Amino acid sequence: MRITKHIFRITLALIVASVCMSASTQKKLVIRKVDFDQIKKETLDPHSRYYYPRLLKTFFNETDTSMTIDAFRHLYYGYVFQEDYNPFRESEFSSIVEQLYYKPKLTRAECDSIEKYAELSLNDNIFDLDQMKYFIHGLNQRQKYNRARMRQFRLDRLVATIMSSGKGTKEEPWVVIAPGHEYNMVNFLGYVATEHQELGNGIDYIKVQKKEGKSTEGFYFDVSMMMKVAEQKFPE
């Protein structure tokens, strides 16, 4: 079972209909504004069901698929209030994994290397969506399908979480907590970014190559909270 780059790029188009919400509810993905004040309150409260250490424990449990989109919203957006949050963090292992991922044919040892270094990279940066993608690829190449499905669940839910924050439009931009997530969203939708613009007031715009039969010219992203926290932590 080979998970190709193309499959990952169309993942987003399938999420709303199939994996954004639990199979039992089959509810449409609800788009609503991110309330950072409320998320901060709940993720820092030890008595809250969304207390951050509790969310992390469930997230890292490789047999637990019970987390809802709301829980993932608190996990993803609540990360900005954690001490180790750094939107510009890059793992020293990330480039190793990327180089292996794009090789046309992988040996067993190279698949094991992807698994090893992608996991180390994600230990450094738990929301590196590229490394998640590479990790899933390596697991599938080694026929570790159960682990791959669990990792795919996490990736799908995180992408759905970002989608739930807006529509990628000027009026309702997607809210992201890392610069790379802007490009992840564009790529997963099957578009190629051609230009990045900072429009001011914490809004970015990524222009994309036009696709046949599509009117989309680009997508808008809200990076205001990301920049606010970054300026507080790294004033220089």
Backbone as CSV, one residue per row, in Angstrom:
resi,resn,N_x,N_y,N_z,CA_x,CA_y,CA_z,C_x,C_y,C_z
1,MET,0.849,-1.195,0.000,0.000,0.000,0.000,0.877,1.235,0.000
2,ARG,0.980,1.918,-1.107,1.870,3.063,-1.222,1.072,4.354,-1.127
3,ILE,1.380,5.165,-0.119,0.694,6.442,0.047,1.480,7.491,-0.720
4,THR,0.947,7.989,-1.796,1.665,8.915,-2.658,1.461,10.349,-2.246
5,LYS,2.324,11.203,-2.799,2.220,12.639,-2.542,0.862,13.171,-3.002
6,HIS,0.372,12.626,-4.119,-0.916,13.086,-4.646,-2.042,12.787,-3.675
7,ILE,-2.027,11.614,-3.060,-3.082,11.256,-2.130,-3.131,12.220,-0.972
8,PHE,-1.967,12.597,-0.458,-1.954,13.541,0.647,-2.486,14.901,0.223
9,ARG,-2.255,15.276,-1.020,-2.698,16.585,-1.467,-4.206,16.693,-1.618
10,ILE,-4.875,15.554,-1.782,-6.323,15.619,-1.907,-7.025,15.293,-0.591
11,THR,-6.242,15.041,0.453,-6.833,14.681,1.732,-7.865,15.693,2.197
12,LEU,-7.541,16.985,2.094,-8.441,18.006,2.591,-9.802,17.961,1.922
13,ALA,-9.841,17.705,0.650,-11.110,17.705,-0.071,-12.042,16.620,0.448
14,LEU,-11.467,15.580,1.031,-12.264,14.472,1.526,-12.647,14.627,2.986
15,ILE,-11.933,15.468,3.700,-12.109,15.542,5.140,-13.512,15.969,5.545
16,VAL,-14.014,17.045,4.932,-15.304,17.583,5.343,-16.394,16.524,5.243
17,ALA,-16.348,15.715,4.200,-17.400,14.729,3.975,-17.235,13.466,4.800
18,SER,-15.993,13.146,5.177,-15.795,11.828,5.759,-15.129,11.780,7.110
19,VAL,-14.021,12.507,7.332,-13.257,12.277,8.544,-13.226,13.446,9.498
20,CYS,-13.837,14.546,9.143,-13.801,15.697,10.037,-14.555,15.399,11.325
21,MET,-15.675,14.765,11.222,-16.476,14.448,12.386,-16.526,12.927,12.525
22,SER,-16.924,12.463,13.684,-16.953,11.022,13.914,-17.964,10.348,13.007
23,ALA,-17.707,9.113,12.697,-18.586,8.372,11.787,-19.986,8.238,12.366
24,SER,-20.101,8.226,13.681,-21.401,8.027,14.309,-22.310,9.236,14.160
25,THR,-21.731,10.423,14.138,-22.554,11.625,14.054,-22.753,12.100,12.631
26,GLN,-21.695,11.943,11.795,-21.767,12.360,10.397,-22.220,13.816,10.270
27,LYS,-21.809,14.639,11.200,-22.179,16.047,11.156,-21.254,16.814,10.229
28,LYS,-21.792,17.855,9.651,-20.981,18.713,8.795,-20.014,19.504,9.667
29,LEU,-18.827,19.731,9.163,-17.832,20.496,9.898,-18.364,21.890,10.189
30,VAL,-18.375,22.276,11.462,-18.884,23.585,11.871,-17.738,24.588,11.857
31,ILE,-17.918,25.650,11.113,-16.897,26.699,11.041,-17.256,27.791,12.035
32,ARG,-16.327,28.076,12.933,-16.581,29.123,13.922,-15.267,29.798,14.299
33,LYS,-15.390,31.029,14.745,-14.229,31.830,15.102,-13.487,31.210,16.277
34,VAL,-12.180,31.312,16.245,-11.357,30.782,17.337,-11.380,31.758,18.506
35,ASP,-11.859,31.289,19.642,-11.913,32.101,20.862,-10.683,31.770,21.703
36,PHE,-9.603,32.497,21.476,-8.352,32.191,22.163,-8.449,32.407,23.669
37,ASP,-9.229,33.390,24.098,-9.378,33.636,25.539,-10.001,32.421,26.228
38,GLN,-11.043,31.874,25.618,-11.705,30.720,26.205,-10.812,29.489,26.150
39,ILE,-10.110,29.322,25.043,-9.210,28.175,24.897,-8.080,28.254,25.920
40,LYS,-7.554,29.440,26.131,-6.507,29.614,27.137,-7.023,29.231,28.519
41,LYS,-8.210,29.705,28.849,-8.803,29.432,30.157,-8.977,27.934,30.382
42,GLU,-9.489,27.246,29.373,-9.789,25.823,29.538,-8.543,24.947,29.505
43,THR,-7.592,25.290,28.674,-6.402,24.436,28.562,-5.441,24.606,29.738
44,LEU,-5.567,25.699,30.475,-4.703,25.918,31.641,-5.379,25.539,32.956
45,ASP,-6.633,25.128,32.880,-7.407,24.766,34.075,-7.310,23.257,34.317
46,PRO,-6.669,22.852,35.428,-6.514,21.410,35.716,-7.840,20.672,35.851
47,HIS,-8.914,21.398,36.119,-10.218,20.765,36.313,-11.024,20.680,35.008
48,SER,-10.494,21.250,33.952,-11.196,21.245,32.672,-10.929,19.953,31.915
49,ARG,-11.903,19.502,31.156,-11.691,18.320,30.323,-10.691,18.605,29.211
50,TYR,-10.444,19.905,28.961,-9.500,20.304,27.927,-8.175,20.777,28.507
51,TYR,-7.912,20.390,29.746,-6.613,20.703,30.363,-5.514,20.150,29.461
52,TYR,-4.521,20.979,29.143,-3.586,20.627,28.074,-2.840,19.308,28.273
53,PRO,-2.288,19.049,29.443,-1.617,17.746,29.626,-2.556,16.571,29.372
54,ARG,-3.828,16.748,29.687,-4.812,15.685,29.460,-5.035,15.478,27.962
55,LEU,-5.116,16.575,27.230,-5.283,16.490,25.778,-4.081,15.808,25.135
56,LEU,-2.891,16.175,25.574,-1.680,15.577,25.014,-1.622,14.078,25.256
57,LYS,-2.023,13.661,26.431,-1.999,12.239,26.764,-2.890,11.454,25.802
58,THR,-4.073,11.992,25.525,-4.991,11.325,24.602,-4.451,11.366,23.181
59,PHE,-3.889,12.496,22.795,-3.357,12.676,21.449,-2.254,11.672,21.140
60,PHE,-1.402,11.406,22.122,-0.271,10.506,21.918,-0.620,9.033,22.134
61,ASN,-1.852,8.764,22.535,-2.280,7.383,22.706,-2.596,6.791,21.330
62,GLU,-1.791,5.857,20.870,-1.905,5.344,19.508,-3.080,4.406,19.288
63,THR,-3.900,4.193,20.315,-5.095,3.375,20.136,-6.368,4.165,20.389
64,ASP,-6.245,5.452,20.665,-7.401,6.278,21.026,-7.792,7.201,19.869
65,THR,-9.004,7.026,19.364,-9.518,7.900,18.306,-10.760,8.646,18.783
66,SER,-10.833,8.876,20.085,-12.034,9.477,20.670,-12.037,11.008,20.621
67,MET,-10.906,11.620,20.301,-10.842,13.081,20.335,-11.722,13.701,19.255
68,THR,-12.566,14.622,19.664,-13.459,15.327,18.757,-12.730,16.511,18.121
69,ILE,-13.378,17.127,17.147,-12.807,18.325,16.544,-12.656,19.422,17.593
70,ASP,-13.605,19.527,18.502,-13.509,20.546,19.549,-12.290,20.303,20.427
71,ALA,-12.026,19.043,20.740,-10.835,18.708,21.528,-9.571,19.051,20.748
72,PHE,-9.582,18.766,19.461,-8.426,19.098,18.630,-8.250,20.608,18.501
73,ARG,-9.340,21.360,18.483,-9.230,22.825,18.450,-8.524,23.328,19.704
74,HIS,-8.862,22.766,20.847,-8.197,23.163,22.098,-6.741,22.707,22.103
75,LEU,-6.485,21.536,21.539,-5.108,21.028,21.472,-4.252,21.909,20.571
76,TYR,-4.735,22.167,19.365,-3.966,22.918,18.369,-3.814,24.382,18.763
77,TYR,-4.908,25.051,19.004,-4.835,26.484,19.319,-4.369,26.741,20.753
78,GLY,-4.582,25.766,21.628,-4.104,25.909,23.001,-2.599,25.802,23.121
79,TYR,-1.966,25.279,22.072,-0.514,25.122,22.090,0.202,26.468,22.217
80,VAL,-0.403,27.539,21.723,0.250,28.852,21.777,0.443,29.328,23.210
81,PHE,-0.291,28.736,24.156,-0.177,29.143,25.560,0.730,28.222,26.366
82,GLN,1.371,27.291,25.686,2.287,26.377,26.367,3.698,26.948,26.355
83,GLU,4.429,26.638,27.391,5.766,27.221,27.580,6.712,26.938,26.416
84,ASP,6.614,25.751,25.826,7.572,25.390,24.779,7.106,25.783,23.379
85,TYR,6.021,26.526,23.265,5.533,26.923,21.942,6.516,27.867,21.250
86,ASN,6.878,27.511,20.048,7.731,28.337,19.205,7.278,28.115,17.763
87,PRO,6.595,29.090,17.162,6.044,28.891,15.816,7.093,28.687,14.734
88,PHE,8.340,29.020,15.044,9.401,28.929,14.042,10.356,27.763,14.300
89,ARG,9.974,26.857,15.199,10.842,25.744,15.541,11.004,24.798,14.363
90,GLU,12.229,24.375,14.139,12.522,23.362,13.131,13.414,22.298,13.762
91,SER,13.051,21.060,13.580,13.839,19.972,14.140,15.093,19.740,13.308
92,GLU,16.149,19.341,13.967,17.398,19.030,13.262,17.262,17.771,12.403
93,PHE,16.192,16.997,12.634,16.002,15.748,11.892,15.099,15.903,10.676
94,SER,14.420,17.040,10.551,13.395,17.179,9.517,13.938,17.047,8.099
95,SER,15.114,17.610,7.840,15.667,17.551,6.484,16.050,16.127,6.089
96,ILE,16.475,15.328,7.064,16.841,13.931,6.791,15.625,13.181,6.258
97,VAL,14.493,13.368,6.927,13.270,12.663,6.551,12.772,13.118,5.188
98,GLU,12.817,14.416,4.946,12.315,14.959,3.683,13.096,14.409,2.490
99,GLN,14.399,14.325,2.634,15.229,13.810,1.538,14.882,12.360,1.214
100,LEU,14.635,11.566,2.232,14.288,10.163,2.021,12.899,10.022,1.400
101,TYR,11.964,10.859,1.834,10.576,10.771,1.381,10.457,10.908,-0.128
102,TYR,11.252,11.778,-0.707,11.125,12.052,-2.134,11.964,11.129,-3.025
103,LYS,12.592,10.136,-2.425,13.303,9.154,-3.240,12.277,8.275,-3.957
104,PRO,12.495,7.943,-5.231,11.514,7.150,-5.986,11.290,5.751,-5.435
105,LYS,12.322,5.179,-4.850,12.190,3.839,-4.295,12.992,3.753,-3.009
106,LEU,12.356,3.213,-1.964,12.999,3.149,-0.661,13.360,1.724,-0.288
107,THR,14.517,1.580,0.337,14.890,0.286,0.887,14.220,0.127,2.249
108,ARG,14.274,-1.073,2.763,13.705,-1.322,4.093,14.406,-0.465,5.142
109,ALA,15.710,-0.362,5.036,16.476,0.435,5.995,16.096,1.909,5.903
110,GLU,15.841,2.402,4.690,15.456,3.803,4.523,14.063,4.065,5.082
111,CYS,13.170,3.093,4.943,11.835,3.221,5.545,11.948,3.290,7.068
112,ASP,12.825,2.459,7.614,13.049,2.479,9.056,13.643,3.820,9.495
113,SER,14.482,4.403,8.648,15.073,5.702,8.963,14.010,6.798,8.958
114,ILE,13.092,6.723,8.001,11.994,7.696,7.975,11.198,7.606,9.264
115,GLU,10.879,6.376,9.658,10.110,6.181,10.888,10.865,6.732,12.099
116,LYS,12.141,6.414,12.176,12.950,6.842,13.320,13.066,8.370,13.391
117,TYR,13.463,8.990,12.297,13.750,10.424,12.338,12.489,11.287,12.270
118,ALA,11.443,10.769,11.657,10.176,11.513,11.665,9.626,11.564,13.092
119,GLU,9.755,10.450,13.803,9.282,10.431,15.186,10.109,11.370,16.057
120,LEU,11.417,11.372,15.857,12.277,12.294,16.611,11.928,13.740,16.274
121,SER,11.665,14.000,15.007,11.312,15.345,14.577,10.001,15.790,15.208
122,LEU,9.028,14.876,15.268,7.730,15.207,15.861,7.823,15.351,17.375
123,ASN,8.795,14.730,17.974,9.025,14.958,19.404,9.480,16.387,19.650
124,ASP,10.175,16.963,18.662,10.615,18.356,18.754,9.487,19.325,18.404
125,ASN,8.663,18.932,17.448,7.613,19.815,16.938,6.382,18.967,16.635
126,ILE,5.479,18.855,17.592,4.379,17.896,17.491,3.383,18.228,16.385
127,PHE,3.355,19.474,15.911,2.414,19.848,14.869,3.092,20.133,13.530
128,ASP,4.166,19.419,13.271,4.814,19.516,11.967,4.047,18.598,11.009
129,LEU,3.160,19.181,10.214,2.284,18.386,9.355,3.056,17.661,8.258
130,ASP,4.155,18.242,7.807,4.982,17.563,6.809,5.580,16.279,7.381
131,GLN,6.112,16.372,8.586,6.715,15.193,9.203,5.675,14.118,9.480
132,MET,4.456,14.531,9.803,3.378,13.554,9.975,3.145,12.792,8.673
133,LYS,3.129,13.542,7.584,2.924,12.940,6.268,4.047,11.957,5.949
134,TYR,5.286,12.361,6.202,6.428,11.492,5.921,6.374,10.229,6.786
135,PHE,6.009,10.411,8.047,5.942,9.294,8.987,4.920,8.261,8.494
136,ILE,3.747,8.739,8.082,2.705,7.842,7.579,3.210,7.065,6.366
137,HIS,3.904,7.757,5.496,4.452,7.117,4.298,5.417,5.994,4.674
138,GLY,6.312,6.281,5.610,7.280,5.282,6.044,6.606,4.076,6.679
139,LEU,5.596,4.318,7.504,4.883,3.218,8.158,4.159,2.337,7.143
140,ASN,3.527,2.967,6.164,2.830,2.191,5.144,3.795,1.386,4.280
141,GLN,4.952,1.961,3.992,5.954,1.246,3.212,6.415,-0.017,3.941
142,ARG,6.405,0.055,5.264,6.822,-1.099,6.070,5.626,-1.960,6.469
143,GLN,4.466,-1.652,5.902,3.225,-2.397,6.132,2.776,-2.366,7.588
144,LYS,3.097,-1.279,8.247,2.621,-1.073,9.620,1.336,-0.251,9.530
145,TYR,0.298,-0.886,8.988,-0.907,-0.167,8.591,-1.711,0.381,9.774
146,ASN,-1.750,-0.332,10.876,-2.514,0.161,12.025,-1.927,1.452,12.578
147,ARG,-0.606,1.460,12.712,0.042,2.684,13.199,-0.124,3.812,12.197
148,ALA,-0.042,3.482,10.908,-0.211,4.498,9.871,-1.607,5.090,9.920
149,ARG,-2.624,4.255,10.141,-4.003,4.755,10.206,-4.186,5.694,11.389
150,MET,-3.542,5.376,12.506,-3.654,6.241,13.671,-2.995,7.587,13.412
151,ARG,-1.834,7.550,12.775,-1.154,8.798,12.438,-1.958,9.596,11.414
152,GLN,-2.608,8.882,10.489,-3.435,9.556,9.496,-4.638,10.219,10.159
153,PHE,-5.186,9.552,11.161,-6.294,10.123,11.924,-5.894,11.458,12.536
154,ARG,-4.718,11.483,13.140,-4.246,12.725,13.760,-4.070,13.829,12.719
155,LEU,-3.445,13.473,11.605,-3.215,14.467,10.567,-4.532,14.991,10.017
156,ASP,-5.466,14.105,9.723,-6.761,14.518,9.193,-7.487,15.448,10.159
157,ARG,-7.451,15.100,11.432,-8.155,15.920,12.419,-7.498,17.290,12.603
158,LEU,-6.196,17.355,12.517,-5.525,18.645,12.630,-5.846,19.543,11.437
159,VAL,-5.872,18.957,10.252,-6.228,19.726,9.065,-7.680,20.181,9.153
160,ALA,-8.553,19.287,9.619,-9.958,19.642,9.803,-10.118,20.752,10.837
161,THR,-9.264,20.727,11.853,-9.290,21.763,12.880,-9.018,23.132,12.270
162,ILE,-8.011,23.206,11.428,-7.699,24.476,10.767,-8.857,24.891,9.863
163,MET,-9.424,23.933,9.148,-10.557,24.226,8.284,-11.744,24.761,9.069
164,SER,-11.897,24.297,10.309,-13.036,24.710,11.125,-12.932,26.158,11.589
165,SER,-11.756,26.768,11.401,-11.540,28.136,11.880,-11.971,29.198,10.870
166,GLY,-12.282,28.800,9.646,-12.660,29.773,8.620,-12.889,29.104,7.285
167,LYS,-12.842,29.910,6.232,-13.065,29.385,4.882,-11.895,29.673,3.941
168,GLY,-10.835,30.248,4.503,-9.691,30.594,3.666,-9.939,31.825,2.821
169,THR,-10.983,32.583,3.165,-11.337,33.799,2.434,-10.864,35.029,3.199
170,LYS,-10.967,36.175,2.558,-10.575,37.433,3.192,-11.442,37.706,4.411
171,GLU,-12.731,37.402,4.299,-13.660,37.644,5.397,-13.531,36.609,6.503
172,GLU,-13.193,35.380,6.143,-13.074,34.295,7.109,-11.796,33.491,6.842
173,PRO,-10.653,34.068,7.201,-9.368,33.383,6.946,-9.193,32.179,7.855
174,TRP,-8.345,31.263,7.423,-7.985,30.143,8.286,-6.980,30.623,9.324
175,VAL,-7.146,30.175,10.551,-6.247,30.556,11.637,-5.192,29.463,11.809
176,VAL,-3.923,29.850,11.737,-2.834,28.888,11.886,-1.860,29.357,12.961
177,ILE,-1.108,28.396,13.516,-0.177,28.729,14.594,1.274,28.506,14.188
178,ALA,1.502,28.205,12.913,2.872,28.032,12.401,2.894,28.455,10.940
179,PRO,3.942,29.140,10.492,4.013,29.600,9.099,3.863,28.481,8.088
180,GLY,4.461,27.338,8.371,4.414,26.225,7.436,3.017,25.688,7.200
181,HIS,2.120,25.910,8.141,0.765,25.393,8.004,-0.007,26.109,6.908
182,GLU,0.394,27.317,6.572,-0.223,28.012,5.443,0.018,27.221,4.160
183,TYR,1.258,26.832,3.965,1.615,26.089,2.760,1.070,24.672,2.793
184,ASN,0.993,24.077,3.978,0.390,22.756,4.096,-1.048,22.768,3.597
185,MET,-1.807,23.762,4.015,-3.206,23.842,3.601,-3.317,23.995,2.086
186,VAL,-2.496,24.849,1.526,-2.507,25.070,0.081,-2.149,23.785,-0.663
187,ASN,-1.087,23.124,-0.215,-0.622,21.907,-0.885,-1.602,20.749,-0.751
188,PHE,-2.160,20.576,0.437,-3.095,19.482,0.647,-4.356,19.653,-0.200
189,LEU,-4.682,20.884,-0.542,-5.829,21.141,-1.405,-5.501,20.927,-2.876
190,GLY,-4.240,20.646,-3.150,-3.850,20.370,-4.525,-3.421,21.584,-5.315
191,TYR,-3.160,22.690,-4.611,-2.714,23.908,-5.288,-1.210,24.104,-5.111
192,VAL,-0.648,24.928,-5.973,0.771,25.279,-5.889,0.876,26.763,-5.562
193,ALA,1.557,27.083,-4.473,1.718,28.478,-4.074,2.671,29.200,-5.015
194,THR,2.317,30.420,-5.397,3.171,31.207,-6.293,3.659,32.499,-5.651
195,GLU,2.973,32.950,-4.604,3.354,34.217,-3.981,2.790,34.286,-2.567
196,HIS,3.587,34.841,-1.660,3.159,35.029,-0.274,3.146,36.521,0.045
197,GLN,2.021,37.007,0.555,1.885,38.429,0.867,1.477,38.616,2.321
198,GLU,2.096,39.587,2.981,1.685,39.991,4.322,0.817,41.238,4.162
199,LEU,-0.456,41.107,4.457,-1.406,42.193,4.207,-1.551,43.154,5.377
200,GLY,-0.943,42.824,6.499,-1.079,43.662,7.684,-2.184,43.171,8.596
201,ASN,-2.159,43.625,9.848,-3.151,43.226,10.850,-3.209,41.709,11.036
202,GLY,-2.056,41.069,10.859,-1.977,39.642,11.113,-2.605,38.761,10.058
203,ILE,-2.783,39.280,8.850,-3.388,38.504,7.766,-2.374,38.277,6.651
204,ASP,-2.229,37.014,6.263,-1.377,36.637,5.140,-2.243,36.162,3.982
205,TYR,-1.689,36.288,2.788,-2.393,35.812,1.592,-1.413,35.011,0.746
206,ILE,-1.814,33.818,0.363,-0.995,33.006,-0.520,-1.703,32.869,-1.861
207,LYS,-1.057,33.386,-2.879,-1.581,33.281,-4.230,-1.195,31.934,-4.804
208,VAL,-2.097,31.329,-5.584,-1.837,29.992,-6.116,-2.013,29.958,-7.631
209,GLN,-1.440,28.932,-8.230,-1.652,28.702,-9.656,-3.109,28.327,-9.887
210,LYS,-3.701,28.899,-10.918,-5.093,28.595,-11.231,-5.206,27.140,-11.681
211,LYS,-6.303,26.508,-11.282,-6.598,25.151,-11.702,-7.756,25.162,-12.682
212,GLU,-7.678,24.304,-13.656,-8.722,24.246,-14.671,-10.086,23.983,-14.025
213,GLY,-11.042,24.829,-14.357,-12.387,24.665,-13.825,-12.583,25.246,-12.441
214,LYS,-11.530,25.852,-11.876,-11.608,26.439,-10.534,-11.358,27.942,-10.611
215,SER,-12.069,28.691,-9.784,-11.906,30.151,-9.770,-10.972,30.630,-8.674
216,THR,-10.534,29.719,-7.819,-9.682,30.086,-6.687,-8.363,30.695,-7.145
217,GLU,-8.036,31.865,-6.599,-6.776,32.535,-6.916,-5.809,32.526,-5.739
218,GLY,-6.331,32.274,-4.533,-5.477,32.251,-3.365,-6.273,32.037,-2.094
219,PHE,-5.552,31.980,-0.969,-6.178,31.724,0.323,-5.636,32.705,1.371
220,TYR,-6.492,33.044,2.322,-6.145,33.987,3.384,-5.951,33.246,4.705
221,PHE,-4.973,33.734,5.477,-4.649,33.119,6.759,-4.502,34.177,7.843
222,ASP,-5.016,33.857,9.014,-4.887,34.720,10.182,-3.724,34.219,11.029
223,VAL,-2.658,35.011,11.110,-1.473,34.633,11.887,-1.258,35.594,13.055
224,SER,-2.306,36.327,13.408,-2.168,37.388,14.408,-1.764,36.856,15.779
225,MET,-2.369,35.755,16.234,-2.004,35.214,17.541,-0.595,34.649,17.502
226,MET,-0.249,33.983,16.424,1.091,33.438,16.263,2.134,34.543,16.383
227,MET,1.914,35.657,15.688,2.864,36.756,15.712,2.882,37.457,17.071
228,LYS,1.732,37.563,17.694,1.653,38.195,19.015,2.485,37.433,20.037
229,VAL,2.317,36.119,20.076,3.069,35.308,21.023,4.558,35.305,20.674
230,ALA,4.862,35.242,19.380,6.270,35.241,18.944,6.967,36.534,19.359
231,GLU,6.272,37.654,19.235,6.863,38.930,19.627,7.088,39.015,21.121
232,GLN,6.207,38.383,21.897,6.359,38.372,23.347,7.537,37.489,23.777
233,LYS,7.678,36.357,23.105,8.726,35.408,23.475,10.087,35.762,22.892
234,PHE,10.059,36.331,21.710,11.313,36.637,21.004,11.295,38.093,20.575
235,PRO,11.379,39.021,21.521,11.266,40.453,21.217,12.337,40.977,20.269
236,GLU,13.474,40.326,20.190,14.527,40.780,19.303,14.300,40.287,17.882
